[in-house]
Amino acid sequence: MAQTTLPAPLDPEITPRAPGPGKSVRFGGLRRIVIAVRQAHGVPKFMLWTGAILSLLFVLTAIFAPLIAPYDFDTYQSGGKTFPKQGAPDGDHWFGTTVQSLDVVSRTVYGARTALEVMVLAVVFSLILGVLLGLLAGYFGGWLDRILVLVMDALFAFPYLLLAIVAGFVFASITGGGVVTAALSITVVYIPQYFRVVRASALSAREATFVEAARAMGAKPSVVIRKYLFGNVIQSVPVIGTMNAADAIGTLAGLGFLGLGIQPTDAAEWGYDLDRAISDVNAGMWWTCLYPSIAMVIAILGFTLLGEGLNDVLNPTMRRRRITKVALPALSRRRVVTAETAKTAATAESAAIAATAATAEEGEAAK
Amino acid sequence: MSKQSGSLRRYILTRIALAIPMVLILLVLVFVLMRVAPGDPISASQGGKLNAAELAARRHAAGFDAPMYQQFWDYLKSVVTLNFGTTFSDHRQVRDIIIENGGATLTLTFGALVFASVIGIPVGLLAGRLRDSTIDVAGRLFGILSYAVPVIVAAPMLMLAFGATSGQASPLVQLNVPTQTHILIVDAMIVGDWDAVGDIANHLVLPSIALGLLIVGVFIRMIRINLIQSLQGDYIEAARARGVKETAVVGRHAFRNAMVPVITVLGLQVAMLLSGAVLTERIFTWPGIGRQLIDYINQRDYVAVQGIVTVFALVVVVISMLIDFINALIDPRVRY
């Protein structure tokens, strides 16, 4: 959806950083994410865990679809007996059957598989293209940068679904409707998001001293980009990636709903199923639309929560330091100031000051 | 005063000048995308029905064998004259489609904005003020949930819950209201037909909620974050130190500053609303531009698709420009 709000750049105090010694230099930035995730607590922790569990549920369903689903996604008969048309849920078909006599359980489960395939492809495509273009534009600047920025801004201004629709319309007439076509039409929508973030961090990293040093020593642009810029820009990618994954599921369903996504004969797809279910809703049949809807909400919710949680954990303006409670000495009726009580009071006071300072510091960071 | 208005005028002129290359790129993009697809609208729609010579004649008549630059020039001319080309399938001007169906889309998006504001602003403010409380967590989770429920899920669920027919817009067409503004509800008001107004409003509720749910999450999130950040401002501390009542601190000092960025967010949501409107209109058979677009796509009418997409893109650009103007008007810092 949607255009996800872009996360603010990570801690300004630390970025950009020169790669330190150690093996995983290139993905060093990602390690900081792992550390931040481990330190999560409270609501972000809850969101991260719920998101992870829901996403895992979705991914496992998608992978093991043939084992879970009782029938194939396009099976309309079993043992020579055709399934009932628009049959209500019963023992044979737990979630009922559709207008095409297809089993809703199987459609829903196989729909997860299609969604996962398209989602992974779309995120990988847009990640590769967006990060690459962003790095090139940010590092080299000049006319290449200016043209790319203009094109990306234009793409970004487009209503996202409209862009996907137009892209789907174009790609479908070239390659026909399939998983890759759907993924490509969704990719077009997300490239600008990666491009913007990566370009911005590449721009700031380019000016860093260690990059200048590398260039002074005669490092080629390709080396500088691979070794020094990549690790710095990659940190902002996981948040956008998870958000886009959530989004891609919705966009794919939107395309399928409009009849522009995956051909119904190729695979089960939630959007297409919902489109067929709308007329059932008018006739009071709830099962054909309820189950694909629930599946879709679980999948999108999982990745959204994951992305929100990551954003909370990584975004310094939203991070909140835990403030430890300051234990004040109990008030006695008659305050006898001995050397001992004076000392405790002083400690408590300094702790209180420290706590206020922490809050103030956080306020500073927020600005 | 004169100096101030001078800077505002300069800002507006610069902003318009900056928008021109953007619009040009958009137009090139739409044009190229439409030409990348193999074949042309005539072969696509008439391919089986006509023989080769007739096809060629038709293509010539429609100007599809003209060189690319000529076609692009014609396209540019159609945009500049705000006419956006003539459709193939039913020989309508895209401008007429926009005028006749735009009212319905406008009504729908406005309804969605109203719903999102009514729910989103109070929830966002409460969540931001009572940060980390139960209300905050519940509000945020509601925001995330509403974000995770796409229009095509929300709409059938609402129809199931509240009765399918209450959302159907098709009976609207039978309303006997003379057309003046092409916005049905306004037309009905002008005539004073309050039964019709009630009927339209009734039909508008479910589509507006379905579409509004798409953006209410963004509203909650943005208002919450902005309120939290403005509550951390020095002037809030100063107000509290002066002994200003808490309600006045939040209501007067923090709220106003928190609302300025919300205007920007509102503007950015227009692109999203237009996308959602395409789906909503199809589900509720709402007679707007989005439904026309899908019909033309299914008929492979490239000119109509190109024209409607261009209009949508221009609307988004113009609105983001207007938002910038409003921001510059409210906040003088923006102008420099």
Interface residues (C-beta under 8 A of the other chain):
Chain A: M1 A2 Q3 T5 G42 V43 M47 L150 V151 D153 A154 L155 A157 F158 P159 Y160 L161 L162 I165 V166 A167 F169 V170 S173 I174 A246 G250 A253 G254 F257 L258 G259 L260 G271 L274 D275 A277 I278 V281 N282 G284 W286 C289 L290 S293 M296 V297 I300 L301 T304 L305 E308 T317 M318 R320 E362 G363 A366 K367
Chain B: P21 M22 I25 L26 L29 V30 L33 M34 V36 A37 P38 G39 A44 D132 V137 R140 I144 L145 Y147 A148 V149 P150 V151 I152 V153 P156 M157 M159 L160 A164 T165 Q168 L214 V218 R221 M222 I225 I228 Q229 Q232 L268 A271 M272 L274 S275 G276 V278 L279 R282 I283 L293 I294 I297 N298 V305 V309 F312 A313 V316 V317 S320
